[in-house]
Amino acid sequence: MATSLTGAAVLYSEQQKAEVCRQLDRMLANPHFCHSKRFPSFLRFIVQEALEGRGEQLKERTLGIEVFGRDPGYDTTLDPIVRVTAAEIRKRIAQYYQDTNDPDQLRLSLPAGSYIPQFDWPQADALPISGTNPSNLELVPQESLPPIAALKHAEAHKFSGRLFGVAVLLALLLASGFYWKHPHHSALDRFWAPVLEYTDPVTICFPQSHLPGIILRDAADPTRQHHMDEPMSGVVLDDLQPLVKVSGLLEMRNQRYLLLGADTTTLTDLRQGSAIFLGAFDNAWTLRMTRNLRYRFGNDADMTHFWIEDTQSSTHQTWSIDRNIQEATNNYRDYAIVARFRDATTGKFAIIAAGIARGGTVAAGEFLTQPGNMEAVFARAPHNWSGENLEFVLSTEIIDGRSAAPRIEATYFW
């Protein structure tokens, strides 16, 4: 492996650069990488910079600007795209080498806490130290050897067993997904990762409200109003809040998306990529998508009582709302479903953020976009939950029409 003194640029020969590029091409052609747009772009950039001796310039902000097109002054705390991508790449590199299981491959790695890739050549392919002959290495004064060579010369027998143990430990940590649990990679990031790794635009399917007309104001006298009798379609303010939060999250992560009203969304639209469904009883697509889930929506024939039911509960567990109480007081407890699963009809990922009433949808949108909300529930989730389907029931207290913080009522992974 090419080395350097601390703080100095690592220098690679043309042969080494060619070998690294060939290995990178092999990795990026693998299914762990080839179905994504972000991962190949990120890896190619950092590898090329490292090979050209510019590894020390690989900082989070630099990568955000050069790879993901962020503005120079963007807030890395609010926009963790670089950290999220690097953490996912570390996991996929570990999976790649675990699957190939070829000890003769050059190993490319991205150490935790760094964006500078490292390259390890198989022992048989290690290049001899320039200007030395292995047969008379003992004749070379130790002070004149490069730092790594000097270490090998004086401490080879002392450290060989220890280095082997460290290598085994690192391999086990990689195989167990150690880097995937890097503290910068939050539960929120892991929830969204299966959706964000695809290049197809994400569809946000939101409830539409039909209006008989619109109020226009006089430019010269804004207090003068005129009602225009023109049927229009709009978004209720409570539905607009989760719509803005979710679309803002996608925008921040450089993910393309489409906004489609529920009444105009078609199955063809939903087969183009992942989709997010907002609202329940005002969004027919949400009711269709959740019909076969463990937790699903229900109502009585008079449409006065609405609920979420647990279809696997022997006690017929439900979380319900009396619409009469809701309308009379505007103080009630609302419930919502948050889910992420691969839909059998579309073959794409579906994400649900839907309350029985609008306050529940607001709480679901907050849960899906605020980093701290998911940490508690995923602390007791299966260790491999990030690749599984999942569904939650949330509750929120509505006081004078405003939603309190969401609370977990039930969880299910499959």
C-alpha positions in Angstrom: 0.0 0.0 0.0 1.3 3.5 -0.8 2.1 5.5 2.3 3.3 8.9 3.5 4.3 10.8 6.5 1.4 12.3 8.5 0.3 15.5 6.9 2.0 14.8 3.5 0.2 13.7 0.3 0.2 10.0 -0.5 1.9 9.3 -3.8 0.9 6.4 -6.0 2.6 5.0 -9.1 0.8 4.9 -12.4 0.6 1.1 -12.0 -1.1 1.5 -8.6 -3.5 4.1 -9.9 -4.5 1.8 -12.8 -5.0 -1.1 -10.4 -7.2 1.0 -8.1 -9.3 2.3 -11.0 -9.8 -1.3 -12.3 -10.9 -2.4 -8.8 -13.2 0.6 -8.5 -14.9 -0.3 -11.9 -15.4 -3.9 -10.6 -17.1 -2.6 -7.5 -19.3 -0.1 -9.2 -20.6 -2.7 -11.6 -21.7 -4.8 -8.6 -25.5 -4.7 -7.6 -24.5 -3.1 -4.3 -23.6 0.0 -6.2 -24.8 0.0 -9.8 -28.5 0.7 -9.1 -27.7 4.0 -7.4 -26.6 7.4 -8.8 -25.2 8.9 -5.6 -22.8 6.1 -4.6 -20.8 5.8 -7.8 -20.5 9.6 -8.1 -19.3 9.9 -4.5 -16.8 7.0 -4.8 -15.3 8.0 -8.1 -14.7 11.6 -6.8 -13.0 10.7 -3.6 -10.9 7.9 -5.2 -9.7 10.2 -8.0 -8.9 13.0 -5.5 -6.9 10.5 -3.3 -5.0 9.1 -6.3 -4.0 12.6 -7.4 -2.7 13.4 -3.9 -5.6 15.7 -2.9 -6.9 13.4 -0.2 -6.5 16.0 2.6 -8.9 18.2 0.8 -11.8 15.7 1.1 -13.9 17.4 3.7 -17.7 17.2 4.2 -18.4 20.7 2.9 -16.1 20.2 -0.1 -17.9 16.9 -1.0 -21.3 18.5 -0.5 -20.4 21.2 -3.0 -18.4 19.2 -5.6 -20.5 15.9 -5.6 -24.0 17.0 -4.6 -24.1 20.6 -6.0 -24.7 22.3 -2.7 -24.2 26.0 -2.3 -20.8 26.9 -0.7 -22.5 28.2 2.5 -24.9 25.3 3.0 -25.5 24.1 6.6 -23.9 20.7 7.0 -25.7 20.2 10.3 -29.2 20.5 8.6 -28.1 18.7 5.4 -26.2 15.5 6.3 -26.2 14.2 2.7 -22.4 13.6 2.7 -22.4 11.7 6.1 -25.4 9.6 5.1 -23.9 8.7 1.7 -20.5 7.9 3.2 -22.1 5.7 5.9 -24.1 3.7 3.4 -21.0 3.3 1.1 -19.0 1.9 4.1 -21.8 -0.7 4.6 -21.9 -1.6 0.9 -18.2 -1.9 0.6 -18.2 -4.4 3.5 -21.1 -6.3 1.8 -19.2 -6.3 -1.5 -16.0 -7.9 -0.1 -18.0 -10.3 2.1 -19.9 -11.5 -1.0 -16.9 -11.8 -3.3 -14.6 -13.4 -0.7 -11.6 -13.1 -2.9 -8.4 -12.6 -0.9 -6.5 -11.6 -4.1 -8.5 -8.5 -4.7 -7.2 -5.1 -4.0 -9.2 -3.8 -1.0 -10.7 -0.3 -1.1 -12.0 1.0 2.2 -13.4 4.2 3.6 -12.4 4.5 7.3 -15.1 5.7 9.7 -14.8 9.4 10.5 -12.8 10.1 7.3 -13.6 10.7 3.6 -10.2 9.7 2.4 -10.3 6.2 0.8 -7.6 3.7 1.6 -6.2 1.0 -0.7 -4.7 -2.3 0.4 -2.9 -4.5 -2.1 -2.7 -8.3 -1.6 0.5 -9.3 0.0 1.7 -11.1 -3.1 1.3 -7.9 -5.2 3.0 -5.6 -2.7 5.6 -3.6 -4.5 9.2 -3.6 -3.2 10.7 -0.5 -1.7 12.2 1.7 -4.3 16.0 1.4 -4.6 16.3 -1.7 -2.3 16.9 -5.4 -2.8 15.0 -7.8 -0.6 18.0 -10.1 -0.5 20.3 -7.5 1.1 17.7 -5.4 3.0 19.6 -6.1 6.3 22.6 -4.0 4.9 20.5 -0.9 4.6 20.9 1.4 7.6 17.5 1.7 9.5 17.7 5.5 9.6 17.7 5.8 5.8 14.6 3.7 5.3 11.2 5.3 4.7 9.1 5.2 7.9 7.0 2.1 7.0 10.0 0.2 5.8 11.9 1.0 8.9 9.0 -0.3 11.0 9.0 -3.6 9.0 12.8 -3.8 9.3 13.0 -3.4 13.1 9.7 -4.7 14.3 8.5 -7.3 11.9 8.6 -10.3 14.2 7.3 -8.3 17.2 4.2 -6.9 15.5 3.3 -9.6 12.9 0.9 -11.4 15.3 -0.6 -8.2 16.6 -1.2 -6.8 13.1 -2.9 -10.1 12.0 -5.2 -9.8 15.0 -6.1 -6.3 14.1 -6.9 -7.3 10.6 -9.2 -10.1 11.7 -10.9 -7.7 14.1 -11.5 -5.1 11.4 -12.9 -7.8 9.1 -15.3 -8.9 11.7 -16.4 -5.4 12.4 -17.0 -4.8 8.7 -19.0 -8.0 8.4 -21.2 -7.1 11.3 -22.1 -3.7 9.9 -20.1 -1.7 12.4 -19.8 1.2 10.0 -23.5 1.2 9.3 -24.0 2.0 13.0 -21.8 5.1 12.8 -23.2 7.7 15.2 -23.7 10.3 12.4 -26.1 7.9 10.7 -29.4 8.5 12.4 -32.5 6.4 12.5 -34.2 9.0 10.3 -31.4 8.5 7.7 -31.8 4.8 7.8 -35.6 5.0 7.4 -35.3 7.0 4.2 -32.2 5.3 2.8 -34.1 2.6 0.7 -36.1 5.3 -1.0 -33.3 7.9 -1.6 -30.8 5.4 -3.1 -32.8 5.3 -6.4 -32.6 7.9 -9.1 -36.3 7.8 -10.1 -38.3 10.8 -8.9 -40.4 10.2 -5.7 -44.1 10.9 -6.0 -45.8 12.7 -3.2 -49.5 11.9 -3.4 -51.4 14.5 -1.3 -55.1 15.1 -0.5 -57.0 17.5 -2.7 -59.8 19.8 -1.5 -62.3 21.0 -4.1 -63.5 24.6 -3.8 -66.4 26.3 -5.5 -64.4 29.4 -6.3 -61.8 31.9 -5.1 -61.7 35.3 -3.5 -59.8 38.0 -5.5 -58.8 41.4 -4.2 -58.7 44.7 -6.0 -55.1 45.9 -6.7 -56.0 49.5 -5.9 -58.1 48.7 -2.8 -57.2 45.3 -1.3 -60.1 45.6 1.1 -62.4 45.3 -1.8 -63.1 41.6 -2.6 -64.6 39.8 -5.5 -65.7 36.1 -5.5 -64.9 34.3 -8.7 -67.2 31.3 -9.3 -64.6 29.0 -10.7 -64.3 25.4 -9.4 -60.7 24.9 -8.1 -58.6 22.3 -6.4 -56.5 23.2 -3.3 -54.7 22.0 -0.3 -56.0 22.4 3.3 -53.5 24.2 5.6 -53.2 21.1 7.9 -52.3 18.9 4.9 -49.9 21.6 3.6 -47.7 21.3 6.7 -46.7 17.6 6.2 -46.5 18.2 2.4 -43.9 21.0 3.0 -42.0 19.1 5.6 -41.7 15.9 3.4 -40.9 17.8 0.2 -38.3 19.9 2.1 -36.6 16.7 3.3 -36.4 15.4 -0.2 -35.1 18.7 -1.5 -32.4 18.9 1.2 -31.2 15.4 0.2 -31.1 16.3 -3.5 -33.8 13.8 -4.3 -36.1 14.6 -7.3 -39.8 14.4 -6.6 -43.3 15.0 -8.1 -46.3 16.6 -6.4 -49.6 14.9 -7.5 -53.0 15.4 -6.1 -54.7 12.2 -5.0 -57.6 12.6 -7.5 -55.2 12.9 -10.4 -52.7 10.2 -9.4 -52.8 7.0 -11.5 -51.3 3.6 -11.1 -49.0 4.3 -14.0 -47.6 7.3 -12.0 -47.0 5.1 -9.0 -45.2 2.4 -11.0 -42.5 5.0 -12.0 -40.8 5.1 -8.6 -41.3 5.2 -4.8 -44.3 7.2 -3.5 -45.3 9.0 -0.3 -49.0 9.1 0.6 -50.3 11.8 2.9 -53.7 11.8 4.6 -56.1 8.9 5.0 -59.9 9.4 4.6 -59.3 12.3 2.1 -56.8 10.2 0.0 -58.2 7.1 -1.7 -54.7 5.9 -2.5 -53.7 5.8 1.1 -56.8 3.6 1.9 -55.9 1.3 -0.9 -52.3 1.0 0.1 -53.0 0.3 3.7 -55.9 -2.1 3.1 -53.7 -5.3 3.6 -51.4 -3.9 6.3 -51.6 -5.1 9.9 -52.8 -1.6 11.0 -55.4 -0.2 8.7 -58.1 2.4 8.7 -61.8 1.8 9.3 -65.1 3.7 9.9 -68.8 3.1 10.6 -71.5 3.4 8.0 -72.6 6.8 9.2 -69.1 8.2 8.9 -69.2 9.5 12.5 -66.6 7.1 14.0 -63.3 6.5 12.4 -60.5 4.3 13.7 -57.2 2.4 13.1 -57.6 -1.3 13.8 -55.0 -4.0 14.6 -56.0 -6.9 12.3 -53.9 -9.3 14.3 -55.2 -8.5 17.7 -57.3 -11.1 19.5 -58.9 -8.3 21.5 -59.8 -6.3 18.4 -57.5 -3.4 19.4 -58.6 -0.1 17.9 -57.6 3.6 18.1 -60.7 5.7 17.3 -62.1 9.2 17.0 -65.7 10.4 17.5 -66.2 13.0 14.8 -69.0 14.7 16.7 -66.6 15.4 19.7 -63.9 16.5 17.4 -66.0 19.0 15.6 -67.7 20.3 18.8 -64.5 20.9 20.9 -61.5 20.7 18.6 -59.8 19.0 21.5 -59.3 15.3 21.1 -56.7 12.6 20.7 -55.9 11.7 17.0 -54.1 8.7 15.7 -52.0 8.1 12.6 -50.2 5.4 10.6 -46.6 5.7 9.5 -45.3 2.9 7.3 -42.6 2.0 4.8 -43.0 -1.1 2.7 -42.6 -2.4 -0.9 -46.0 -2.5 -2.4 -47.0 -5.7 -4.2 -49.0 -3.9 -6.9 -46.5 -1.2 -7.9 -43.3 -3.1 -7.0 -42.0 0.2 -5.5 -41.5 1.5 -2.0 -44.5 3.2 -0.4 -44.3 5.5 2.6 -47.5 6.3 4.5 -48.0 9.4 6.7 -51.7 9.5 7.4 -53.8 10.5 10.4 -57.5 9.7 11.1 -58.0 13.4 11.1 -55.7 16.1 9.9 -54.0 16.6 13.2 -52.7 13.0 13.0 -51.4 13.7 9.5 -49.5 16.7 10.8 -48.0 14.6 13.6 -47.0 11.9 11.1 -45.3 14.4 8.9 -43.3 15.7 11.9 -42.4 12.1 12.9 -41.0 11.4 9.4 -38.9 14.6 9.1 -37.5 15.3 12.6 -34.3 13.4 13.5 -35.1 12.8 17.1 -38.5 11.2 16.7 -37.4 7.8 15.5 -34.5 7.1 17.8 -36.5 5.7 20.7 -38.6 3.3 18.6 -35.6 2.0 16.6 -33.6 1.5 19.8 -35.7 -1.6 20.4 -36.2 -2.6 16.7 -34.7 -5.7 15.1 -31.0 -5.1 14.3 -31.6 -5.4 10.5 -34.7 -3.2 10.5 -33.4 -0.8 7.9 -34.0 -3.3 5.2 -37.4 -4.5 6.5 -41.0 -3.4 6.0 -42.3 -1.5 9.0 -45.5 0.1 10.3 -46.2 2.3 13.3 -49.3 3.6 15.0 -48.8 7.1 16.4 -51.0 9.2 18.7 -51.1 13.0 19.3 -53.1 15.3 21.5 -55.0 17.9 19.6 -55.5 21.1 21.7 -57.5 23.9 20.0 -56.7 22.3 16.7 -52.9 22.1 17.2 -51.0 18.9 17.3 -48.7 18.0 20.2 -45.6 15.8 19.7 -46.3 12.4 18.2 -46.2 9.3 20.5 -45.6 5.7 19.6 -48.6 3.4 20.2 -47.6 0.3 18.3 -44.9 -1.0 16.0 -44.6 -3.9 13.5 -41.7 -5.1 11.4 -41.9 -7.8 8.7 
